[in-house]
């Protein structure tokens, strides 16, 4: 989306230096994305201790390995 804004050139140059962005657009995108990323991390941290995963990861892993081996056998022409 195109948007016209008046931005302080010094701030944009400093933002580009801090973020390592090669263009003004990239710097602005990074500056916008960062607070969104932080907010999502905060929301994930807030879930800590509130979600219980009861799946047996070892059984799930064994089933996945078995399915993977079967796919590899089929790919090689053996059943």
N, CA, C and O atoms as CSV, one atom per row, in Angstrom:
chain,resi,resn,atom,element,x,y,z
A,1,UNK,N,N,0.849,-1.156,0.000
A,1,UNK,CA,C,0.000,0.000,0.000
A,1,UNK,C,C,0.905,1.232,0.000
A,1,UNK,O,O,1.857,1.323,0.775
A,2,UNK,N,N,0.601,2.132,-0.845
A,2,UNK,CA,C,1.367,3.371,-0.900
A,2,UNK,C,C,0.768,4.380,0.070
A,2,UNK,O,O,-0.451,4.534,0.155
A,3,UNK,N,N,1.637,5.057,0.795
A,3,UNK,CA,C,1.215,6.070,1.754
A,3,UNK,C,C,2.201,7.227,1.690
A,3,UNK,O,O,3.412,7.014,1.633
A,4,UNK,N,N,1.690,8.431,1.699
A,4,UNK,CA,C,2.546,9.609,1.689
A,4,UNK,C,C,2.655,10.122,3.116
A,4,UNK,O,O,1.651,10.346,3.791
A,5,UNK,N,N,3.900,10.305,3.566
A,5,UNK,CA,C,4.131,10.791,4.927
A,5,UNK,C,C,5.282,11.771,4.930
A,5,UNK,O,O,6.147,11.747,4.055
A,6,UNK,N,N,5.277,12.611,5.908
A,6,UNK,CA,C,6.416,13.508,6.120
A,6,UNK,C,C,7.217,12.942,7.281
A,6,UNK,O,O,6.738,12.894,8.414
A,7,UNK,N,N,8.445,12.512,6.989
A,7,UNK,CA,C,9.294,11.913,8.012
A,7,UNK,C,C,10.565,12.729,8.151
A,7,UNK,O,O,11.073,13.292,7.182
A,8,UNK,N,N,11.059,12.782,9.359
A,8,UNK,CA,C,12.317,13.480,9.630
A,8,UNK,C,C,13.459,12.687,8.994
A,8,UNK,O,O,13.672,11.522,9.329
A,9,UNK,N,N,14.192,13.322,8.075
A,9,UNK,CA,C,15.277,12.639,7.367
A,9,UNK,C,C,16.330,12.086,8.315
A,9,UNK,O,O,16.846,10.989,8.098
A,10,UNK,N,N,16.652,12.837,9.367
A,10,UNK,CA,C,17.660,12.357,10.320
A,10,UNK,C,C,17.206,11.085,11.013
A,10,UNK,O,O,17.988,10.154,11.207
A,11,UNK,N,N,15.930,11.057,11.385
A,11,UNK,CA,C,15.409,9.857,12.047
A,11,UNK,C,C,15.402,8.658,11.106
A,11,UNK,O,O,15.735,7.545,11.513
A,12,UNK,N,N,15.030,8.878,9.866
A,12,UNK,CA,C,15.005,7.773,8.908
A,12,UNK,C,C,16.419,7.268,8.660
A,12,UNK,O,O,16.630,6.057,8.592
A,13,UNK,N,N,17.386,8.160,8.523
A,13,UNK,CA,C,18.774,7.744,8.330
A,13,UNK,C,C,19.284,6.967,9.536
A,13,UNK,O,O,19.976,5.960,9.384
A,14,UNK,N,N,18.942,7.433,10.732
A,14,UNK,CA,C,19.350,6.721,11.949
A,14,UNK,C,C,18.668,5.351,12.014
A,14,UNK,O,O,19.292,4.361,12.396
A,15,UNK,N,N,17.399,5.301,11.644
A,15,UNK,CA,C,16.667,4.028,11.615
A,15,UNK,C,C,17.326,3.061,10.648
A,15,UNK,O,O,17.476,1.879,10.957
A,16,UNK,N,N,17.719,3.547,9.489
A,16,UNK,CA,C,18.388,2.695,8.508
A,16,UNK,C,C,19.709,2.174,9.059
A,16,UNK,O,O,20.062,1.016,8.838
A,17,UNK,N,N,20.436,3.021,9.771
A,17,UNK,CA,C,21.714,2.602,10.347
A,17,UNK,C,C,21.498,1.560,11.449
A,17,UNK,O,O,22.218,0.564,11.519
A,18,UNK,N,N,20.520,1.794,12.293
A,18,UNK,CA,C,20.255,0.891,13.418
A,18,UNK,C,C,19.749,-0.473,12.939
A,18,UNK,O,O,20.155,-1.511,13.462
A,19,UNK,N,N,18.861,-0.462,11.943
A,19,UNK,CA,C,18.268,-1.716,11.474
A,19,UNK,C,C,19.120,-2.417,10.421
A,19,UNK,O,O,18.945,-3.607,10.161
A,20,UNK,N,N,20.037,-1.676,9.822
A,20,UNK,CA,C,20.853,-2.253,8.760
A,20,UNK,C,C,20.102,-2.346,7.442
A,20,UNK,O,O,20.513,-3.070,6.535
A,21,UNK,N,N,19.006,-1.616,7.337
A,21,UNK,CA,C,18.199,-1.625,6.124
A,21,UNK,C,C,18.934,-0.902,5.001
A,21,UNK,O,O,19.666,0.059,5.236
A,22,UNK,N,N,18.726,-1.379,3.783
A,22,UNK,CA,C,19.390,-0.783,2.634
A,22,UNK,C,C,18.545,0.306,1.976
A,22,UNK,O,O,19.058,1.110,1.197
A,23,UNK,N,N,17.246,0.331,2.293
A,23,UNK,CA,C,16.368,1.351,1.712
A,23,UNK,C,C,15.475,1.930,2.798
A,23,UNK,O,O,15.313,1.355,3.874
A,24,UNK,N,N,14.906,3.077,2.486
A,24,UNK,CA,C,13.990,3.724,3.431
A,24,UNK,C,C,12.764,2.838,3.659
A,24,UNK,O,O,12.286,2.700,4.785
A,25,UNK,N,N,12.267,2.246,2.582
A,25,UNK,CA,C,11.081,1.393,2.683
A,25,UNK,C,C,11.351,0.200,3.593
A,25,UNK,O,O,10.532,-0.137,4.448
A,26,UNK,N,N,12.498,-0.433,3.404
A,26,UNK,CA,C,12.859,-1.577,4.243
A,26,UNK,C,C,12.972,-1.166,5.707
A,26,UNK,O,O,12.530,-1.893,6.596
A,27,UNK,N,N,13.561,-0.009,5.953
A,27,UNK,CA,C,13.705,0.483,7.329
A,27,UNK,C,C,12.346,0.718,7.972
A,27,UNK,O,O,12.141,0.366,9.134
A,28,UNK,N,N,11.421,1.305,7.232
A,28,UNK,CA,C,10.077,1.572,7.757
A,28,UNK,C,C,9.350,0.251,8.008
A,28,UNK,O,O,8.675,0.100,9.025
A,29,UNK,N,N,9.483,-0.695,7.097
A,29,UNK,CA,C,8.845,-2.001,7.291
A,29,UNK,C,C,9.369,-2.666,8.560
A,29,UNK,O,O,8.592,-3.204,9.348
A,30,UNK,N,N,10.667,-2.630,8.754
A,30,UNK,CA,C,11.248,-3.232,9.965
A,30,UNK,C,C,10.755,-2.518,11.221
A,30,UNK,O,O,10.449,-3.158,12.227
A,31,UNK,N,N,10.679,-1.190,11.155
A,31,UNK,CA,C,10.230,-0.412,12.320
A,31,UNK,C,C,8.774,-0.720,12.657
A,31,UNK,O,O,8.398,-0.730,13.829
A,32,UNK,N,N,7.965,-0.969,11.651
A,32,UNK,CA,C,6.559,-1.301,11.882
A,32,UNK,C,C,6.425,-2.734,12.407
A,32,UNK,O,O,5.623,-3.001,13.301
A,33,UNK,N,N,7.211,-3.646,11.850
A,33,UNK,CA,C,7.086,-5.059,12.208
A,33,UNK,C,C,7.569,-5.354,13.632
A,33,UNK,O,O,7.043,-6.252,14.289
A,34,UNK,N,N,8.544,-4.620,14.099
A,34,UNK,CA,C,9.140,-4.917,15.406
A,34,UNK,C,C,8.148,-4.825,16.571
A,34,UNK,O,O,8.090,-5.764,17.365
A,35,UNK,N,N,7.371,-3.757,16.719
A,35,UNK,CA,C,6.417,-3.739,17.847
A,35,UNK,C,C,5.340,-4.821,17.727
A,35,UNK,O,O,4.846,-5.323,18.737
A,36,UNK,N,N,4.981,-5.176,16.494
A,36,UNK,CA,C,4.009,-6.253,16.302
A,36,UNK,C,C,4.603,-7.564,16.795
A,36,UNK,O,O,3.937,-8.330,17.493
A,37,UNK,N,N,5.865,-7.824,16.431
A,37,UNK,CA,C,6.549,-9.043,16.864
A,37,UNK,C,C,6.640,-9.099,18.388
A,37,UNK,O,O,6.398,-10.141,18.996
A,38,UNK,N,N,6.990,-7.971,18.994
A,38,UNK,CA,C,7.109,-7.924,20.463
A,38,UNK,C,C,5.778,-8.190,21.151
A,38,UNK,O,O,5.726,-8.891,22.161
A,39,UNK,N,N,4.701,-7.630,20.603
A,39,UNK,CA,C,3.371,-7.830,21.186
A,39,UNK,C,C,2.982,-9.304,21.115
A,39,UNK,O,O,2.436,-9.849,22.075
A,40,UNK,N,N,3.259,-9.951,19.984
A,40,UNK,CA,C,2.942,-11.372,19.845
A,40,UNK,C,C,3.751,-12.208,20.829
A,40,UNK,O,O,3.235,-13.175,21.389
A,41,UNK,N,N,5.015,-11.847,21.046
A,41,UNK,CA,C,5.834,-12.561,22.024
A,41,UNK,C,C,5.277,-12.396,23.432
A,41,UNK,O,O,5.250,-13.353,24.206
A,42,UNK,N,N,4.835,-11.191,23.765
A,42,UNK,CA,C,4.229,-10.953,25.080
A,42,UNK,C,C,2.993,-11.829,25.267
A,42,UNK,O,O,2.777,-12.395,26.339
A,43,UNK,N,N,2.183,-11.933,24.205
A,43,UNK,CA,C,0.977,-12.753,24.292
A,43,UNK,C,C,1.331,-14.227,24.476
A,43,UNK,O,O,0.659,-14.937,25.223
A,44,UNK,N,N,2.376,-14.687,23.804
A,44,UNK,CA,C,2.818,-16.074,23.991
A,44,UNK,C,C,3.329,-16.300,25.406
A,44,UNK,O,O,3.040,-17.327,26.020
A,45,UNK,N,N,4.089,-15.339,25.922
A,45,UNK,CA,C,4.613,-15.459,27.290
A,45,UNK,C,C,3.479,-15.490,28.303
A,45,UNK,O,O,3.573,-16.169,29.325
A,46,UNK,N,N,2.412,-14.758,28.022
A,46,UNK,CA,C,1.270,-14.727,28.939
A,46,UNK,C,C,0.585,-16.094,29.015
A,46,UNK,O,O,-0.078,-16.400,30.007
A,47,UNK,N,N,0.739,-16.911,27.979
A,47,UNK,CA,C,0.133,-18.243,27.977
A,47,UNK,C,C,0.953,-19.261,28.766
A,47,UNK,O,O,0.493,-20.374,29.021
A,48,UNK,N,N,2.148,-18.881,29.144
A,48,UNK,CA,C,3.039,-19.797,29.854
A,48,UNK,C,C,2.352,-20.363,31.093
A,48,UNK,O,O,1.869,-19.619,31.946
A,49,UNK,N,N,2.317,-21.684,31.177
A,49,UNK,CA,C,1.707,-22.347,32.323
A,49,UNK,C,C,0.210,-22.516,32.218
A,49,UNK,O,O,-0.399,-23.146,33.083
A,50,UNK,N,N,-0.404,-21.967,31.175
A,50,UNK,CA,C,-1.857,-22.047,31.037
A,50,UNK,C,C,-2.287,-23.120,30.044
A,50,UNK,O,O,-3.460,-23.490,29.991
A,51,UNK,N,N,-1.338,-23.616,29.260
A,51,UNK,CA,C,-1.657,-24.630,28.260
A,51,UNK,C,C,-0.960,-25.923,28.640
A,51,UNK,O,O,0.244,-25.956,28.892
A,52,UNK,N,N,-1.752,-26.989,28.676
A,52,UNK,CA,C,-1.170,-28.310,28.960
A,52,UNK,C,C,-1.252,-29.148,27.704
A,52,UNK,O,O,-2.322,-29.313,27.118
A,53,UNK,N,N,-0.130,-29.666,27.306
A,53,UNK,CA,C,-0.097,-30.561,26.161
A,53,UNK,C,C,0.028,-31.966,26.714
A,53,UNK,O,O,1.022,-32.316,27.350
A,54,UNK,N,N,-0.992,-32.761,26.462
A,54,UNK,CA,C,-1.027,-34.105,27.039
A,54,UNK,C,C,-0.579,-35.172,26.055
A,54,UNK,O,O,-0.525,-36.353,26.399
A,55,UNK,N,N,-0.259,-34.766,24.834
A,55,UNK,CA,C,0.198,-35.744,23.848
A,55,UNK,C,C,1.510,-36.365,24.295
A,55,UNK,O,O,2.368,-35.706,24.881
A,56,UNK,N,N,1.636,-37.625,24.009
A,56,UNK,CA,C,2.876,-38.330,24.288
A,56,UNK,C,C,3.797,-38.091,23.096
A,56,UNK,O,O,3.650,-38.736,22.058
A,57,UNK,N,N,4.736,-37.175,23.239
A,57,UNK,CA,C,5.587,-36.786,22.116
A,57,UNK,C,C,6.427,-37.950,21.612
A,57,UNK,O,O,6.761,-38.015,20.428
A,58,UNK,N,N,6.763,-38.854,22.495
A,58,UNK,CA,C,7.567,-40.003,22.065
A,58,UNK,C,C,6.770,-40.911,21.133
A,58,UNK,O,O,7.304,-41.397,20.136
A,59,UNK,N,N,5.507,-41.141,21.447
A,59,UNK,CA,C,4.658,-41.965,20.580
A,59,UNK,C,C,4.416,-41.263,19.253
A,59,UNK,O,O,4.421,-41.898,18.198
A,60,UNK,N,N,4.201,-39.943,19.305
A,60,UNK,CA,C,4.001,-39.189,18.074
A,60,UNK,C,C,5.250,-39.238,17.192
A,60,UNK,O,O,5.148,-39.386,15.974
A,61,UNK,N,N,6.405,-39.115,17.798
A,61,UNK,CA,C,7.656,-39.163,17.046
A,61,UNK,C,C,7.858,-40.542,16.419
A,61,UNK,O,O,8.257,-40.642,15.258
A,62,UNK,N,N,7.589,-41.593,17.168
A,62,UNK,CA,C,7.729,-42.953,16.643
A,62,UNK,C,C,6.782,-43.171,15.465
A,62,UNK,O,O,7.172,-43.782,14.470
A,63,UNK,N,N,5.555,-42.686,15.559
A,63,UNK,CA,C,4.587,-42.827,14.469
A,63,UNK,C,C,5.048,-42.054,13.238
A,63,UNK,O,O,4.910,-42.536,12.114
A,64,UNK,N,N,5.581,-40.886,13.440
A,64,UNK,CA,C,6.079,-40.078,12.323
A,64,UNK,C,C,7.261,-40.756,11.640
A,64,UNK,O,O,7.336,-40.776,10.411
A,65,UNK,N,N,8.178,-41.307,12.418
A,65,UNK,CA,C,9.329,-42.009,11.840
A,65,UNK,C,C,8.883,-43.235,11.053
A,65,UNK,O,O,9.433,-43.529,9.992
A,66,UNK,N,N,7.892,-43.948,11.568
A,66,UNK,CA,C,7.365,-45.133,10.884
A,66,UNK,C,C,6.719,-44.712,9.558
A,66,UNK,O,O,6.941,-45.358,8.535
A,67,UNK,N,N,5.928,-43.645,9.566
A,67,UNK,CA,C,5.283,-43.150,8.347
A,67,UNK,C,C,6.325,-42.667,7.341
A,67,UNK,O,O,6.185,-42.892,6.139
A,68,UNK,N,N,7.354,-42.013,7.829
A,68,UNK,CA,C,8.422,-41.528,6.954
A,68,UNK,C,C,9.144,-42.704,6.280
A,68,UNK,O,O,9.428,-42.655,5.083
A,69,UNK,N,N,9.435,-43.745,7.041
A,69,UNK,CA,C,10.094,-44.928,6.488
A,69,UNK,C,C,9.210,-45.583,5.427
A,69,UNK,O,O,9.712,-46.042,4.400
A,70,UNK,N,N,7.914,-45.630,5.665
A,70,UNK,CA,C,6.987,-46.213,4.694
A,70,UNK,C,C,6.974,-45.390,3.408
A,70,UNK,O,O,6.960,-45.950,2.312
A,71,UNK,N,N,6.978,-44.067,3.538
A,71,UNK,CA,C,7.017,-43.207,2.349
A,71,UNK,C,C,8.302,-43.422,1.562
A,71,UNK,O,O,8.287,-43.456,0.331
A,72,UNK,N,N,9.410,-43.566,2.274
A,72,UNK,CA,C,10.688,-43.787,1.599
A,72,UNK,C,C,10.700,-45.129,0.880
A,72,UNK,O,O,11.231,-45.226,-0.227
A,73,UNK,N,N,10.125,-46.165,1.487
A,73,UNK,CA,C,10.057,-47.482,0.840
A,73,UNK,C,C,9.223,-47.407,-0.435
A,73,UNK,O,O,9.606,-47.962,-1.465
A,74,UNK,N,N,8.065,-46.710,-0.364
A,74,UNK,CA,C,7.212,-46.562,-1.544
A,74,UNK,C,C,7.941,-45.781,-2.639
A,74,UNK,O,O,7.794,-46.089,-3.822
A,75,UNK,N,N,8.708,-44.796,-2.259
A,75,UNK,CA,C,9.426,-43.986,-3.235
A,75,UNK,C,C,10.489,-44.819,-3.941
A,75,UNK,O,O,10.797,-44.567,-5.105
A,76,UNK,N,N,11.047,-45.799,-3.257
A,76,UNK,CA,C,12.064,-46.682,-3.846
A,76,UNK,C,C,11.446,-47.862,-4.597
A,76,UNK,O,O,12.164,-48.665,-5.192
A,77,UNK,N,N,10.127,-47.964,-4.569
A,77,UNK,CA,C,9.450,-49.015,-5.301
A,77,UNK,C,C,9.191,-50.270,-4.498
A,77,UNK,O,O,8.692,-51.254,-5.044
A,78,UNK,N,N,9.515,-50.264,-3.226
A,78,UNK,CA,C,9.229,-51.412,-2.362
A,78,UNK,C,C,8.044,-51.093,-1.487
A,78,UNK,O,O,7.806,-49.934,-1.147
A,79,UNK,N,N,7.312,-52.103,-1.126
A,79,UNK,CA,C,6.159,-51.877,-0.234
A,79,UNK,C,C,6.453,-52.480,1.057
A,79,UNK,O,O,5.630,-52.418,1.970
